[in-house]
């Protein structure tokens, strides 16, 4: 499986300045190359190299391999979309590094700058990123953001053999409970609500003041909530996959195209600020790595169908949390009942389920 992982460089101020200088020159050269492409009508990096390699290299005083990657990056940008529209690159756009420009050694990288190569330590949290580096494939992208340097690395991770499952762990995604499994395990959203409310109040307070310091604070805190969401989804998806593996089961999820349901005005903020598609995506790729079958089932009636007698009635769902069947009086937590129905649908309708091929970006 091809995945992309991000590693942070433990770079000094000097290292950051050197990498910034390279990034600025690289992207300036890309903008110049883009103009050459428009004027010449040549969109192939091979032919562009013959025509303009020496011109670009001397104009921007770039190393040979950096010049080659400038032309490659610019030509890649023209592969999609209208070729008549000129492509532009900001000074902090990413930089392509290939094996001639970067090498990995233990917990550090030897990376090319405009002033020789520099050895910079990598910050690695946990064993997974270290393991992924063994399967590094192709080019690496360098990105400078907020005076910090990151490497975006493509890895080809071997998958465990996929097993055909006889039974499934149903997973119902929600708001109050982020995920509920058919075995009764519940992942509450209480802590998520606290964090969301905290950031919402902070943003609202800062936006009212209209001062420079407030705008700096807003910029500093930007992305914190999205990183919290991403981390929480990673933790929940990992636990669900490990549970399914321990039980020797597949995983059943609802095949919701937009994963967005109508919400009351008071609940709209909660609905809009959680990425359920991201959570489902994480469950799918982690399951695929572990050889666990994932099936997406038709979501119709899963919340109002009795998991015991099969009776379908809107009156079965007494409240958001409570399910009481009007036919057999079976009672359960509504989310748990829905998860059991999802698992049952996967087992019964295996040949009729909708499967979606996900793309994974970590």
C-alpha positions in Angstrom: 0.0 0.0 0.0 1.2 3.5 -0.9 0.9 6.0 2.0 2.4 9.4 2.7 3.8 10.2 6.1 5.2 13.4 7.5 8.4 13.8 9.6 9.6 16.9 11.3 13.3 18.0 11.1 15.0 19.0 14.3 16.6 21.9 12.4 18.5 24.9 13.9 17.9 28.5 12.9 20.8 28.2 10.5 19.4 25.1 8.9 16.0 26.7 8.4 17.5 29.7 6.7 19.5 27.5 4.4 16.4 25.4 3.5 14.3 28.6 3.1 16.8 30.1 0.7 16.8 26.9 -1.4 13.0 26.8 -1.4 12.7 30.4 -2.5 15.2 30.0 -5.3 13.6 26.7 -6.3 10.1 28.2 -6.6 11.4 31.4 -8.3 13.0 29.1 -10.9 9.7 27.2 -11.2 7.9 30.5 -12.0 10.5 31.4 -14.6 10.3 27.9 -16.1 6.5 28.2 -16.2 6.9 31.4 -18.3 9.3 29.5 -20.6 6.8 26.7 -21.0 4.0 29.1 -22.0 6.2 31.0 -24.5 7.6 27.9 -26.1 4.6 25.5 -25.8 6.9 22.7 -24.7 5.3 20.7 -21.8 7.8 17.8 -21.7 10.5 17.9 -19.1 12.8 15.9 -21.5 12.5 18.4 -24.3 12.5 21.4 -21.9 15.8 20.1 -20.5 17.4 20.2 -23.9 16.2 23.8 -24.6 16.6 25.6 -21.2 18.7 23.6 -18.7 21.7 25.8 -19.0 19.6 29.0 -19.0 17.8 28.1 -15.8 20.9 26.8 -14.0 23.0 29.9 -14.7 20.2 32.4 -14.0 19.4 31.1 -10.6 22.8 29.6 -9.7 21.3 26.2 -8.8 23.0 22.8 -8.4 22.5 20.5 -11.4 20.0 18.1 -9.8 17.9 21.0 -8.3 17.7 22.4 -11.8 16.4 19.1 -13.2 13.8 18.9 -10.4 12.7 22.5 -11.1 11.8 21.5 -14.7 10.2 18.3 -13.6 8.0 20.0 -10.9 6.9 22.7 -13.3 6.0 20.2 -16.1 4.1 18.1 -13.6 1.9 21.1 -12.7 0.7 21.3 -16.4 -0.4 17.7 -16.6 -3.8 18.5 -15.1 -6.1 21.3 -16.1 -5.9 24.0 -18.8 -2.4 24.2 -20.2 -3.0 27.8 -21.4 -3.3 29.0 -17.8 0.1 29.8 -16.4 1.1 28.0 -13.2 2.6 30.0 -10.4 4.5 28.9 -7.2 4.7 30.7 -3.9 8.0 31.2 -2.2 7.1 28.6 0.5 5.8 25.9 -1.9 7.3 22.5 -1.4 10.7 21.4 -2.9 11.3 18.1 -4.6 14.2 16.1 -3.2 15.4 12.9 -4.9 18.0 10.3 -3.8 20.8 12.5 -5.2 19.8 15.4 -2.9 18.8 13.6 0.3 19.8 10.4 2.1 18.5 8.9 5.4 20.9 7.6 8.0 19.5 6.3 11.3 17.7 9.2 12.9 19.0 12.0 10.7 19.1 13.1 7.0 21.9 14.4 4.9 20.1 17.1 2.9 21.3 19.3 0.1 21.3 23.1 0.6 22.7 26.0 -1.5 25.7 25.9 0.9 26.8 22.2 0.8 24.9 19.2 2.3 23.9 19.4 6.0 23.1 16.6 8.4 19.9 17.3 10.3 18.3 15.1 13.0 14.7 13.8 12.4 12.1 13.9 15.2 10.4 10.5 15.3 7.5 9.8 17.6 6.7 6.1 18.1 7.9 3.0 16.1 5.6 3.3 13.1 7.3 6.2 11.3 10.7 4.6 11.8 9.3 1.3 10.4 7.8 3.2 7.4 11.2 4.6 6.5 12.4 1.1 5.6 9.8 1.2 2.7 10.5 4.7 1.4 9.9 5.0 -2.3 10.5 7.8 -4.8 10.9 11.5 -4.1 10.6 13.4 -0.8 8.9 16.8 -0.5 10.4 19.4 1.8 7.9 21.9 3.2 8.8 25.0 5.4 5.9 26.2 7.6 6.1 28.6 10.5 9.9 28.4 10.5 9.7 24.6 10.9 10.8 22.0 8.3 8.9 18.9 7.4 9.5 16.0 5.0 6.6 14.4 3.2 7.7 10.8 2.4 6.0 8.3 0.2 6.2 4.7 1.5 5.2 1.4 -0.1 4.1 -0.6 3.0 3.6 -4.3 2.6 0.1 -5.6 3.5 -0.8 -8.7 5.5 -2.7 -11.3 3.4 -6.4 -10.3 3.3 -8.7 -12.8 5.0 -12.3 -13.4 4.0 -14.4 -12.9 7.2 -17.3 -15.0 8.3 -18.5 -12.4 10.9 -18.1 -8.6 11.2 -17.6 -5.9 13.8 -20.3 -3.3 13.0 -19.3 0.3 13.5 -21.8 3.1 13.7 -20.5 6.7 13.4 -22.2 9.5 15.3 -21.9 12.9 17.0 -22.5 12.3 20.7 -20.7 9.0 20.4 -18.0 9.3 17.6 -18.1 5.5 17.1 -20.0 2.6 18.6 -19.1 -1.0 17.9 -21.5 -3.9 17.7 -19.8 -5.6 20.7 -20.9 -2.7 22.9 -17.6 -0.6 22.8 -18.4 3.1 22.7 -16.1 6.0 21.8 -17.6 9.1 23.5 -17.5 12.6 22.1 -17.5 14.4 25.5 -13.8 15.3 25.4 -14.1 16.3 21.8 -17.0 18.7 22.7 -14.8 20.3 25.4 -11.9 20.9 23.0 -14.2 22.2 20.2 -16.0 24.6 22.6 -12.6 25.8 23.9 -11.4 26.7 20.4 -14.7 28.2 19.4 -14.7 30.6 22.4 -11.1 31.5 21.8 -11.7 32.3 18.1 -14.8 34.3 18.8 -13.0 36.3 21.5 -10.0 37.1 19.4 -12.0 38.0 16.3 -13.9 40.7 18.2 -10.8 42.6 19.2 -9.3 43.4 15.8 -5.8 44.0 17.1 -2.5 42.8 15.6 -1.7 40.7 18.6 -5.1 38.9 18.3 -4.5 38.2 14.6 -1.1 36.7 15.5 -2.7 34.6 18.2 -5.4 33.4 15.7 -2.7 32.4 13.2 -0.7 30.6 15.9 -3.7 28.6 17.0 -4.8 27.8 13.5 -4.6 24.2 12.7 -4.6 23.0 16.4 -8.2 21.9 16.2 -7.7 20.0 12.9 -4.6 18.3 14.4 -6.7 17.3 17.4 -9.4 15.8 15.2 -6.8 14.0 13.1 -5.0 12.5 16.1 -8.3 11.4 17.8 -9.5 9.8 14.5 -6.1 7.9 14.3 -6.5 6.7 17.9 -10.1 5.5 17.5 -9.5 3.8 14.1 -6.4 2.0 15.5 -8.4 0.7 18.5 -11.3 -0.5 16.2 -8.9 -2.3 13.8 -7.0 -3.9 16.7 -10.3 -5.1 18.2 -11.5 -6.6 14.9 -8.1 -8.4 14.5 -8.3 -9.8 18.0 -11.8 -11.1 17.4 -10.8 -12.4 13.9 -13.6 -10.4 12.3 -14.0 -8.1 9.4 -15.3 -4.5 9.8 -18.6 -3.2 8.6 -19.3 0.5 8.0 -22.1 2.4 6.5 -21.7 3.4 2.8 -22.6 7.1 3.2 -21.5 9.2 0.2 -21.3 12.5 2.1 -21.5 11.4 5.7 -23.6 14.4 6.5 -27.0 14.3 8.2 -29.6 17.0 8.9 -29.0 18.7 12.2 -30.8 21.1 14.5 -29.4 24.7 14.6 -27.9 24.0 18.0 -26.1 20.9 16.6 -24.8 22.3 13.3 -21.4 23.3 14.8 -20.9 19.8 16.2 -21.8 18.3 12.8 -19.6 20.6 10.7 -16.4 20.3 12.9 -15.8 16.6 12.9 -14.4 14.6 9.9 -16.3 11.3 9.8 -15.0 10.6 6.3 -11.5 10.9 7.6 -12.3 8.5 10.4 -13.8 6.0 8.0 -10.8 6.4 5.7 -8.4 5.7 8.6 -10.3 2.6 9.5 -10.1 1.4 5.9 -6.4 1.9 5.4 -5.4 0.5 8.8 -7.6 -2.5 8.2 -6.1 -3.1 4.8 -2.6 -3.0 6.2 -3.6 -5.7 8.7 -5.4 -7.9 6.1 -8.8 -7.2 7.6 -11.8 -7.2 5.3 -13.8 -3.9 5.3 -17.4 -3.9 3.8 -19.5 -0.8 3.3 -23.3 -1.5 3.7 -26.5 0.3 2.7 -27.3 2.6 5.7 -31.1 2.6 5.2 -33.1 1.7 8.3 -30.0 0.7 10.4 -31.1 3.2 13.1 -34.8 2.2 13.3 -34.6 -1.5 12.7 -34.8 -3.9 15.7 -31.6 -6.0 15.8 -33.5 -8.9 17.5 -36.8 -9.3 15.5 -36.1 -7.2 12.4 -39.1 -4.9 12.9 -38.7 -1.5 11.2 -40.6 1.5 12.6 -39.6 5.1 13.2 -41.3 4.8 16.6 -38.6 2.3 17.7 -36.2 5.2 18.2 -37.7 6.8 21.2 -34.9 9.3 21.7 -31.5 9.8 20.4 -30.0 7.4 22.9 -32.9 5.0 23.5 -34.2 2.2 21.3 -37.3 0.2 22.2 -38.8 -2.1 19.7 -42.6 -1.6 19.3 -43.0 -5.2 18.2 -40.9 -7.3 20.7 -40.1 -4.7 23.4 -36.3 -5.2 22.9 -34.5 -2.3 24.4 -30.9 -1.1 23.9 -28.7 1.9 23.3 -29.7 3.2 19.9 -26.1 3.4 18.6 -25.3 -0.1 19.7 -28.5 -1.4 18.0 -27.5 0.3 14.8 -24.0 -1.1 14.9 -25.4 -4.7 15.3 -27.7 -4.0 12.3 -24.6 -2.8 10.3 -22.7 -6.0 11.2 -25.7 -8.2 10.2 -26.1 -6.5 6.9 -22.4 -7.1 6.0 -22.8 -10.8 6.8 -26.1 -11.4 5.0 -25.6 -9.1 2.0 -21.9 -9.6 1.3 -22.4 -9.8 -2.5 -24.6 -6.7 -2.6 -22.6 -4.2 -0.6 -21.0 -1.1 -2.1 -17.2 -1.1 -1.9 -15.3 2.2 -2.2 -11.5 2.3 -3.0 -10.0 4.9 -0.6 -6.9 7.0 -1.1 -4.7 7.5 1.9 -2.7 10.5 3.0 -1.3 10.6 6.5 
